[in-house]
Amino acid sequence: MERVMASLAVPENLLSDAGIPNVTAWIEANVGGKVLSMERQSRWRPIYFADVEKDGRTLRLCVRGDRTDVPCVFPLEHEMLVQKLMHEHGINVPRVYGWIDDPRCYVMDWVDGIPGFDGATEDQRRAVMTEYMKLLADLHRVPVQPFKDAGVVHAADSSQSHVVGAERFEQVIYRGTKKRPDPFLEWVLAWWRRNPLKAHDREAVVTWDSGQFHQKDGRLVAMIDVELGHVGDPMMDLAAFRMRDTVLHYGDISELYAIYEEFAGTPIDLDAIKWHHLFFTLSNALSFHTALADPTPESDYMTNLQWVNETNRFALEAIAEYLDVDLPQVEMPEPVATQVAAPFEHMVGSLTRIDAGNSFAQHQIRILFRLARHLQRWDQVGRAMEEATFDDVEALLGRRPASWQESEQMLEDFVLRDEGRHDRELIDLFNRKLQRAQSLNGPVGSAMARHHPIQRFDGRAWGEHR
């Protein structure tokens, strides 16, 4: 357990191209065969796919490393342990082959198929989601004691299973590295604490960041990405995937809950799911606070920013649904042409014409392209949006901030001492503030700046009145 939970910072000796010779040697010594190729996945986290010739066939493996810009909620060793134990207990996750110390990574089977349902029929989607809800029910029946005995994170008492992961997110990942005010995050955390979950004794192995799996031809291939897995409240797994549904489209979530109940043999606790959903909408803001305030060279800044701005709106939508409050659309200012408009346009256009020569390098160019479009958008409307937020803060607090830093600090100080007395006014203020922030992600209508409203628990459409 001490090794598993040892490091709370971004570790050294991260997985990268420099460590591939060691990885290759480890695979050939411990898995067997000969490594034919090793290709890096084009994404924000170092992951490599290896083709290994063994016993006359090609075995495809996945090598998974630490995040490079933020510490993980649970260390990579813990993620591997949870996945290994899940597999040993018959849960459909990739087989784990073992751990490599230098560079830090672990080796598992590669998973065929795709996330989401591009090209799938409605019947195929329903079949896959039925399999997935059964898989969650099966996971929640796995005995927890072997996981506890092996060192998997769990609460000292089952009545606290719902908060052991949340406390680590907040106290270690966010507060342990906090660099600047975050008034919206502090307000939602305070609201969440003022409305605690009712007493329960549920406890199960959970993946927590649910909805991550691959499917192929209408069949579930495997559950993937169990980095947040631990022993928690099973209702957590019925909450988290609501956010991912906005882009992967699982179907009517109330129907999926009914399917889960059929396989689990027990009713769901909808109040608990709502409570867990609200907290999980903060998972990106908690995780990437420091990566956005002080990004490392390896950080995918715009992916982090887009995730945070989108899921912050999910958090506000969750509270608005609790309180039956509308969230009207906010009118955005017209863009203005500044002295740097022409060079910004030139930079954005230049980045679209670069052929980097390989998929990973091209992905890095794409990261810079998105960052350039964000800065270009801020140059066009950012100052007007900043002044509009200063207007809102002045109307609430009676004093106009002189800078964006002072505005954030004034607002955070207010929400920390307010204790819910001005929640209604803050909902309106944050609705405007969050919509402006998301609009700054990129050009109007772009994927980076587009909001995908989350499915409501009551089944209504956003803006639809009772």
LOBAKOL-170946 format. One record per residue (C-alpha): residue number from 1; x negated, y negated, z. Coordinates in steps of 0.05 Angstrom, whole numbers, plus 5000, padded with zeros to 4 digits. Layout:
REM residues N
+------+------+------+------+
| resi |   px |   py |   pz |
+------+------+------+------+
|  NUM |    X |    Y |    Z |
...
+------+------+------+------+
END
This chain:
REM residues 466
+------+------+------+------+
| resi |   px |   py |   pz |
+------+------+------+------+
|    1 | 5000 | 5000 | 5000 |
|    2 | 4943 | 4952 | 5016 |
|    3 | 4913 | 4960 | 4947 |
|    4 | 4981 | 4954 | 4913 |
|    5 | 4998 | 4889 | 4948 |
|    6 | 4928 | 4859 | 4954 |
|    7 | 4925 | 4801 | 4904 |
|    8 | 4975 | 4744 | 4900 |
|    9 | 4935 | 4702 | 4849 |
|   10 | 4923 | 4714 | 4775 |
|   11 | 4869 | 4768 | 4778 |
|   12 | 4801 | 4768 | 4745 |
|   13 | 4778 | 4819 | 4693 |
|   14 | 4844 | 4812 | 4655 |
|   15 | 4859 | 4856 | 4595 |
|   16 | 4832 | 4825 | 4531 |
|   17 | 4795 | 4843 | 4468 |
|   18 | 4729 | 4844 | 4507 |
|   19 | 4754 | 4902 | 4550 |
|   20 | 4779 | 4946 | 4493 |
|   21 | 4715 | 4989 | 4489 |
|   22 | 4726 | 5008 | 4563 |
|   23 | 4799 | 5022 | 4549 |
|   24 | 4781 | 5065 | 4489 |
|   25 | 4731 | 5105 | 4530 |
|   26 | 4781 | 5115 | 4586 |
|   27 | 4835 | 5140 | 4539 |
|   28 | 4789 | 5189 | 4505 |
|   29 | 4763 | 5215 | 4572 |
|   30 | 4830 | 5219 | 4608 |
|   31 | 4883 | 5229 | 4555 |
|   32 | 4839 | 5264 | 4505 |
|   33 | 4832 | 5259 | 4430 |
|   34 | 4801 | 5202 | 4390 |
|   35 | 4826 | 5130 | 4389 |
|   36 | 4838 | 5112 | 4317 |
|   37 | 4862 | 5040 | 4326 |
|   38 | 4880 | 4989 | 4379 |
|   39 | 4926 | 4931 | 4361 |
|   40 | 4946 | 4873 | 4406 |
|   41 | 5019 | 4856 | 4411 |
|   42 | 5037 | 4784 | 4392 |
|   43 | 5066 | 4759 | 4457 |
|   44 | 5050 | 4721 | 4521 |
|   45 | 5024 | 4781 | 4560 |
|   46 | 4964 | 4824 | 4539 |
|   47 | 4992 | 4890 | 4513 |
|   48 | 4957 | 4935 | 4463 |
|   49 | 4983 | 4994 | 4422 |
|   50 | 4934 | 5051 | 4411 |
|   51 | 4938 | 5106 | 4359 |
|   52 | 4903 | 5169 | 4385 |
|   53 | 4889 | 5231 | 4344 |
|   54 | 4899 | 5291 | 4389 |
|   55 | 4913 | 5364 | 4374 |
|   56 | 4926 | 5351 | 4301 |
|   57 | 4977 | 5295 | 4311 |
|   58 | 4978 | 5221 | 4325 |
|   59 | 4997 | 5200 | 4395 |
|   60 | 5017 | 5127 | 4404 |
|   61 | 5003 | 5095 | 4471 |
|   62 | 5016 | 5028 | 4504 |
|   63 | 4964 | 4992 | 4546 |
|   64 | 4995 | 4940 | 4592 |
|   65 | 4957 | 4885 | 4629 |
|   66 | 4971 | 4828 | 4677 |
|   67 | 5003 | 4763 | 4658 |
|   68 | 4950 | 4711 | 4645 |
|   69 | 4982 | 4647 | 4670 |
|   70 | 5022 | 4665 | 4732 |
|   71 | 5014 | 4716 | 4788 |
|   72 | 5064 | 4772 | 4783 |
|   73 | 5117 | 4780 | 4837 |
|   74 | 5090 | 4850 | 4849 |
|   75 | 5019 | 4867 | 4826 |
|   76 | 5008 | 4909 | 4764 |
|   77 | 4988 | 4969 | 4807 |
|   78 | 5057 | 4966 | 4839 |
|   79 | 5092 | 4963 | 4771 |
|   80 | 5054 | 5025 | 4749 |
|   81 | 5070 | 5061 | 4814 |
|   82 | 5145 | 5047 | 4807 |
|   83 | 5146 | 5070 | 4734 |
|   84 | 5106 | 5133 | 4750 |
|   85 | 5153 | 5152 | 4806 |
|   86 | 5215 | 5137 | 4765 |
|   87 | 5189 | 5183 | 4710 |
|   88 | 5173 | 5238 | 4760 |
|   89 | 5245 | 5233 | 4786 |
|   90 | 5275 | 5244 | 4717 |
|   91 | 5289 | 5172 | 4699 |
|   92 | 5280 | 5156 | 4625 |
|   93 | 5219 | 5110 | 4627 |
|   94 | 5153 | 5119 | 4591 |
|   95 | 5104 | 5169 | 4620 |
|   96 | 5045 | 5138 | 4656 |
|   97 | 4975 | 5166 | 4643 |
|   98 | 4937 | 5125 | 4693 |
|   99 | 4903 | 5062 | 4717 |
|  100 | 4840 | 5028 | 4691 |
|  101 | 4801 | 4983 | 4739 |
|  102 | 4761 | 4943 | 4687 |
|  103 | 4798 | 4913 | 4652 |
|  104 | 4859 | 4915 | 4696 |
|  105 | 4913 | 4954 | 4659 |
|  106 | 4951 | 5019 | 4657 |
|  107 | 4965 | 5067 | 4600 |
|  108 | 5033 | 5096 | 4583 |
|  109 | 5071 | 5125 | 4524 |
|  110 | 5092 | 5078 | 4470 |
|  111 | 5167 | 5070 | 4462 |
|  112 | 5199 | 5073 | 4393 |
|  113 | 5259 | 5030 | 4373 |
|  114 | 5276 | 4957 | 4385 |
|  115 | 5307 | 4914 | 4440 |
|  116 | 5376 | 4889 | 4422 |
|  117 | 5423 | 4911 | 4368 |
|  118 | 5400 | 4881 | 4302 |
|  119 | 5428 | 4924 | 4246 |
|  120 | 5469 | 4967 | 4294 |
|  121 | 5544 | 4980 | 4287 |
|  122 | 5593 | 4964 | 4343 |
|  123 | 5601 | 5038 | 4356 |
|  124 | 5525 | 5046 | 4362 |
|  125 | 5521 | 4987 | 4410 |
|  126 | 5576 | 5017 | 4454 |
|  127 | 5542 | 5085 | 4454 |
|  128 | 5475 | 5055 | 4474 |
|  129 | 5505 | 5012 | 4529 |
|  130 | 5543 | 5072 | 4556 |
|  131 | 5478 | 5110 | 4560 |
|  132 | 5444 | 5051 | 4594 |
|  133 | 5498 | 5042 | 4647 |
|  134 | 5493 | 5116 | 4661 |
|  135 | 5417 | 5109 | 4667 |
|  136 | 5426 | 5054 | 4719 |
|  137 | 5474 | 5097 | 4758 |
|  138 | 5424 | 5155 | 4755 |
|  139 | 5368 | 5109 | 4779 |
|  140 | 5410 | 5085 | 4838 |
|  141 | 5420 | 5157 | 4860 |
|  142 | 5346 | 5173 | 4863 |
|  143 | 5324 | 5183 | 4936 |
|  144 | 5288 | 5121 | 4962 |
|  145 | 5244 | 5155 | 5014 |
|  146 | 5191 | 5182 | 4965 |
|  147 | 5184 | 5111 | 4938 |
|  148 | 5177 | 5081 | 5007 |
|  149 | 5127 | 5134 | 5027 |
|  150 | 5085 | 5118 | 4965 |
|  151 | 5082 | 5044 | 4982 |
|  152 | 5137 | 5015 | 4939 |
|  153 | 5162 | 4948 | 4967 |
|  154 | 5224 | 4955 | 5009 |
|  155 | 5259 | 4919 | 5067 |
|  156 | 5246 | 4941 | 5138 |
|  157 | 5322 | 4951 | 5145 |
|  158 | 5370 | 4970 | 5089 |
|  159 | 5416 | 4912 | 5108 |
|  160 | 5361 | 4866 | 5081 |
|  161 | 5350 | 4903 | 5016 |
|  162 | 5380 | 4845 | 4977 |
|  163 | 5327 | 4793 | 4999 |
|  164 | 5260 | 4828 | 5001 |
|  165 | 5245 | 4813 | 4928 |
|  166 | 5277 | 4744 | 4930 |
|  167 | 5235 | 4723 | 4989 |
|  168 | 5172 | 4743 | 4952 |
|  169 | 5194 | 4703 | 4891 |
|  170 | 5207 | 4641 | 4932 |
|  171 | 5155 | 4642 | 4987 |
|  172 | 5095 | 4672 | 4951 |
|  173 | 5103 | 4657 | 4877 |
|  174 | 5136 | 4589 | 4883 |
|  175 | 5121 | 4557 | 4950 |
|  176 | 5052 | 4589 | 4954 |
|  177 | 5031 | 4554 | 4890 |
|  178 | 5078 | 4493 | 4886 |
|  179 | 5046 | 4433 | 4852 |
|  180 | 5101 | 4381 | 4842 |
|  181 | 5173 | 4365 | 4862 |
|  182 | 5229 | 4408 | 4832 |
|  183 | 5294 | 4378 | 4856 |
|  184 | 5340 | 4423 | 4817 |
|  185 | 5306 | 4487 | 4840 |
|  186 | 5307 | 4463 | 4912 |
|  187 | 5380 | 4445 | 4907 |
|  188 | 5401 | 4513 | 4880 |
|  189 | 5358 | 4550 | 4931 |
|  190 | 5391 | 4510 | 4987 |
|  191 | 5461 | 4525 | 4958 |
|  192 | 5443 | 4599 | 4953 |
|  193 | 5421 | 4601 | 5026 |
|  194 | 5483 | 4564 | 5050 |
|  195 | 5526 | 4618 | 5018 |
|  196 | 5495 | 4683 | 5042 |
|  197 | 5513 | 4753 | 5020 |
|  198 | 5561 | 4792 | 5065 |
|  199 | 5533 | 4848 | 5108 |
|  200 | 5521 | 4914 | 5072 |
|  201 | 5478 | 4977 | 5077 |
|  202 | 5464 | 4989 | 5003 |
|  203 | 5394 | 5011 | 4984 |
|  204 | 5368 | 5040 | 4919 |
|  205 | 5310 | 5040 | 4871 |
|  206 | 5322 | 4981 | 4825 |
|  207 | 5290 | 4954 | 4762 |
|  208 | 5318 | 4885 | 4779 |
|  209 | 5301 | 4853 | 4712 |
|  210 | 5353 | 4897 | 4680 |
|  211 | 5375 | 4903 | 4608 |
|  212 | 5305 | 4919 | 4582 |
|  213 | 5306 | 4980 | 4539 |
|  214 | 5294 | 5003 | 4467 |
|  215 | 5347 | 5034 | 4423 |
|  216 | 5342 | 5068 | 4356 |
|  217 | 5399 | 5090 | 4310 |
|  218 | 5450 | 5083 | 4364 |
|  219 | 5412 | 5122 | 4417 |
|  220 | 5377 | 5096 | 4479 |
|  221 | 5303 | 5111 | 4473 |
|  222 | 5278 | 5090 | 4542 |
|  223 | 5282 | 5037 | 4596 |
|  224 | 5220 | 4991 | 4594 |
|  225 | 5187 | 4935 | 4634 |
|  226 | 5198 | 4953 | 4706 |
|  227 | 5151 | 4900 | 4733 |
|  228 | 5202 | 4876 | 4784 |
|  229 | 5222 | 4947 | 4806 |
|  230 | 5225 | 4961 | 4881 |
|  231 | 5274 | 4988 | 4933 |
|  232 | 5331 | 4937 | 4935 |
|  233 | 5406 | 4928 | 4928 |
|  234 | 5434 | 4966 | 4868 |
|  235 | 5479 | 4907 | 4853 |
|  236 | 5417 | 4870 | 4832 |
|  237 | 5413 | 4912 | 4769 |
|  238 | 5484 | 4894 | 4751 |
|  239 | 5469 | 4819 | 4756 |
|  240 | 5403 | 4806 | 4721 |
|  241 | 5421 | 4830 | 4651 |
|  242 | 5477 | 4778 | 4646 |
|  243 | 5424 | 4727 | 4624 |
|  244 | 5391 | 4772 | 4573 |
|  245 | 5460 | 4786 | 4543 |
|  246 | 5460 | 4715 | 4514 |
|  247 | 5407 | 4736 | 4464 |
|  248 | 5414 | 4813 | 4460 |
|  249 | 5490 | 4817 | 4462 |
|  250 | 5508 | 4878 | 4504 |
|  251 | 5583 | 4868 | 4497 |
|  252 | 5638 | 4853 | 4548 |
|  253 | 5601 | 4857 | 4615 |
|  254 | 5665 | 4871 | 4653 |
|  255 | 5674 | 4934 | 4610 |
|  256 | 5602 | 4953 | 4625 |
|  257 | 5615 | 4947 | 4699 |
|  258 | 5674 | 4995 | 4692 |
|  259 | 5629 | 5045 | 4656 |
|  260 | 5578 | 5039 | 4712 |
|  261 | 5632 | 5051 | 4765 |
|  262 | 5653 | 5114 | 4728 |
|  263 | 5583 | 5143 | 4728 |
|  264 | 5564 | 5118 | 4798 |
|  265 | 5628 | 5142 | 4830 |
|  266 | 5631 | 5079 | 4873 |
|  267 | 5662 | 5010 | 4862 |
|  268 | 5617 | 4951 | 4847 |
|  269 | 5612 | 4892 | 4895 |
|  270 | 5628 | 4834 | 4849 |
|  271 | 5613 | 4782 | 4903 |
|  272 | 5544 | 4812 | 4912 |
|  273 | 5532 | 4812 | 4836 |
|  274 | 5550 | 4738 | 4832 |
|  275 | 5502 | 4723 | 4889 |
|  276 | 5446 | 4763 | 4857 |
|  277 | 5461 | 4732 | 4789 |
|  278 | 5453 | 4662 | 4817 |
|  279 | 5385 | 4678 | 4847 |
|  280 | 5360 | 4712 | 4785 |
|  281 | 5377 | 4652 | 4743 |
|  282 | 5321 | 4618 | 4782 |
|  283 | 5270 | 4673 | 4768 |
|  284 | 5238 | 4635 | 4710 |
|  285 | 5236 | 4569 | 4747 |
|  286 | 5204 | 4603 | 4807 |
|  287 | 5155 | 4642 | 4765 |
|  288 | 5132 | 4587 | 4717 |
|  289 | 5133 | 4526 | 4762 |
|  290 | 5057 | 4526 | 4766 |
|  291 | 5046 | 4549 | 4694 |
|  292 | 5085 | 4488 | 4670 |
|  293 | 5054 | 4439 | 4720 |
|  294 | 4983 | 4463 | 4707 |
|  295 | 4980 | 4510 | 4647 |
|  296 | 4921 | 4554 | 4634 |
|  297 | 4891 | 4557 | 4563 |
|  298 | 4923 | 4626 | 4554 |
|  299 | 4993 | 4602 | 4573 |
|  300 | 5050 | 4604 | 4523 |
|  301 | 5075 | 4537 | 4547 |
|  302 | 5136 | 4529 | 4503 |
|  303 | 5163 | 4599 | 4515 |
|  304 | 5158 | 4586 | 4590 |
|  305 | 5191 | 4517 | 4582 |
|  306 | 5247 | 4544 | 4539 |
|  307 | 5261 | 4600 | 4588 |
|  308 | 5262 | 4553 | 4647 |
|  309 | 5306 | 4501 | 4614 |
|  310 | 5356 | 4553 | 4589 |
|  311 | 5361 | 4592 | 4654 |
|  312 | 5366 | 4529 | 4696 |
|  313 | 5430 | 4515 | 4657 |
|  314 | 5453 | 4586 | 4673 |
|  315 | 5442 | 4570 | 4747 |
|  316 | 5484 | 4507 | 4743 |
|  317 | 5538 | 4545 | 4704 |
|  318 | 5540 | 4597 | 4760 |
|  319 | 5552 | 4545 | 4814 |
|  320 | 5601 | 4507 | 4770 |
|  321 | 5641 | 4571 | 4761 |
|  322 | 5641 | 4584 | 4836 |
|  323 | 5669 | 4514 | 4848 |
|  324 | 5713 | 4512 | 4785 |
|  325 | 5678 | 4450 | 4758 |
|  326 | 5672 | 4431 | 4685 |
|  327 | 5604 | 4416 | 4653 |
|  328 | 5617 | 4366 | 4597 |
|  329 | 5570 | 4358 | 4539 |
|  330 | 5522 | 4299 | 4545 |
|  331 | 5511 | 4250 | 4487 |
|  332 | 5438 | 4247 | 4467 |
|  333 | 5403 | 4183 | 4444 |
|  334 | 5386 | 4171 | 4372 |
|  335 | 5313 | 4183 | 4354 |
|  336 | 5267 | 4124 | 4344 |
|  337 | 5204 | 4120 | 4301 |
|  338 | 5143 | 4101 | 4342 |
|  339 | 5073 | 4085 | 4318 |
|  340 | 5053 | 4158 | 4323 |
|  341 | 5114 | 4185 | 4285 |
|  342 | 5075 | 4196 | 4221 |
|  343 | 5016 | 4232 | 4252 |
|  344 | 5063 | 4276 | 4292 |
|  345 | 5099 | 4295 | 4228 |
|  346 | 5032 | 4309 | 4195 |
|  347 | 5010 | 4353 | 4253 |
|  348 | 5074 | 4394 | 4253 |
|  349 | 5071 | 4403 | 4178 |
|  350 | 4998 | 4423 | 4181 |
|  351 | 5010 | 4477 | 4232 |
|  352 | 5062 | 4509 | 4187 |
|  353 | 5011 | 4518 | 4131 |
|  354 | 4956 | 4554 | 4170 |
|  355 | 4945 | 4627 | 4153 |
|  356 | 4908 | 4655 | 4213 |
|  357 | 4892 | 4722 | 4182 |
|  358 | 4922 | 4768 | 4235 |
|  359 | 4988 | 4773 | 4272 |
|  360 | 4961 | 4754 | 4341 |
|  361 | 4923 | 4693 | 4317 |
|  362 | 4985 | 4673 | 4276 |
|  363 | 5026 | 4679 | 4340 |
|  364 | 4978 | 4630 | 4374 |
|  365 | 4988 | 4581 | 4317 |
|  366 | 5063 | 4589 | 4327 |
|  367 | 5055 | 4571 | 4401 |
|  368 | 5019 | 4506 | 4381 |
|  369 | 5072 | 4491 | 4328 |
|  370 | 5127 | 4495 | 4380 |
|  371 | 5087 | 4452 | 4428 |
|  372 | 5076 | 4400 | 4373 |
|  373 | 5151 | 4397 | 4358 |
|  374 | 5166 | 4389 | 4432 |
|  375 | 5118 | 4330 | 4437 |
|  376 | 5146 | 4301 | 4373 |
|  377 | 5217 | 4305 | 4400 |
|  378 | 5194 | 4272 | 4465 |
|  379 | 5163 | 4216 | 4425 |
|  380 | 5229 | 4205 | 4389 |
|  381 | 5278 | 4205 | 4448 |
|  382 | 5240 | 4221 | 4512 |
|  383 | 5234 | 4150 | 4538 |
|  384 | 5308 | 4138 | 4529 |
|  385 | 5325 | 4203 | 4565 |
|  386 | 5277 | 4185 | 4622 |
|  387 | 5312 | 4117 | 4631 |
|  388 | 5380 | 4152 | 4631 |
|  389 | 5357 | 4197 | 4687 |
|  390 | 5330 | 4137 | 4725 |
|  391 | 5400 | 4107 | 4717 |
|  392 | 5431 | 4170 | 4748 |
|  393 | 5382 | 4171 | 4806 |
|  394 | 5393 | 4098 | 4820 |
|  395 | 5469 | 4107 | 4819 |
|  396 | 5464 | 4163 | 4871 |
|  397 | 5408 | 4137 | 4915 |
|  398 | 5415 | 4061 | 4908 |
|  399 | 5343 | 4051 | 4886 |
|  400 | 5312 | 4056 | 4817 |
|  401 | 5250 | 4099 | 4810 |
|  402 | 5189 | 4067 | 4778 |
|  403 | 5163 | 4131 | 4745 |
|  404 | 5185 | 4201 | 4729 |
|  405 | 5141 | 4227 | 4786 |
|  406 | 5176 | 4181 | 4836 |
|  407 | 5244 | 4200 | 4807 |
|  408 | 5231 | 4274 | 4819 |
|  409 | 5205 | 4262 | 4889 |
|  410 | 5263 | 4217 | 4909 |
|  411 | 5313 | 4267 | 4883 |
|  412 | 5279 | 4326 | 4917 |
|  413 | 5275 | 4290 | 4983 |
|  414 | 5349 | 4275 | 4978 |
|  415 | 5372 | 4346 | 4963 |
|  416 | 5329 | 4374 | 5018 |
|  417 | 5364 | 4332 | 5071 |
|  418 | 5433 | 4329 | 5040 |
|  419 | 5457 | 4400 | 5061 |
|  420 | 5512 | 4402 | 5009 |
|  421 | 5548 | 4337 | 5025 |
|  422 | 5538 | 4311 | 4954 |
|  423 | 5541 | 4376 | 4915 |
|  424 | 5596 | 4350 | 4868 |
|  425 | 5556 | 4288 | 4850 |
|  426 | 5492 | 4330 | 4842 |
|  427 | 5527 | 4378 | 4795 |
|  428 | 5544 | 4320 | 4749 |
|  429 | 5474 | 4291 | 4754 |
|  430 | 5439 | 4357 | 4742 |
|  431 | 5485 | 4374 | 4684 |
|  432 | 5462 | 4311 | 4648 |
|  433 | 5389 | 4321 | 4668 |
|  434 | 5385 | 4394 | 4647 |
|  435 | 5419 | 4381 | 4580 |
|  436 | 5369 | 4326 | 4566 |
|  437 | 5310 | 4371 | 4585 |
|  438 | 5334 | 4426 | 4539 |
|  439 | 5344 | 4377 | 4482 |
|  440 | 5271 | 4358 | 4488 |
|  441 | 5248 | 4429 | 4473 |
|  442 | 5249 | 4416 | 4399 |
|  443 | 5290 | 4387 | 4341 |
|  444 | 5365 | 4384 | 4346 |
|  445 | 5394 | 4451 | 4325 |
|  446 | 5329 | 4489 | 4331 |
|  447 | 5327 | 4556 | 4368 |
|  448 | 5283 | 4525 | 4422 |
|  449 | 5334 | 4471 | 4438 |
|  450 | 5398 | 4512 | 4430 |
|  451 | 5438 | 4533 | 4491 |
|  452 | 5474 | 4600 | 4494 |
|  453 | 5528 | 4597 | 4548 |
|  454 | 5529 | 4658 | 4593 |
|  455 | 5590 | 4703 | 4601 |
|  456 | 5633 | 4678 | 4658 |
|  457 | 5655 | 4726 | 4712 |
|  458 | 5728 | 4704 | 4704 |
|  459 | 5728 | 4719 | 4629 |
|  460 | 5744 | 4648 | 4609 |
|  461 | 5707 | 4609 | 4556 |
|  462 | 5667 | 4549 | 4579 |
|  463 | 5712 | 4487 | 4576 |
|  464 | 5775 | 4530 | 4580 |
|  465 | 5821 | 4508 | 4637 |
|  466 | 5864 | 4553 | 4680 |
+------+------+------+------+
END
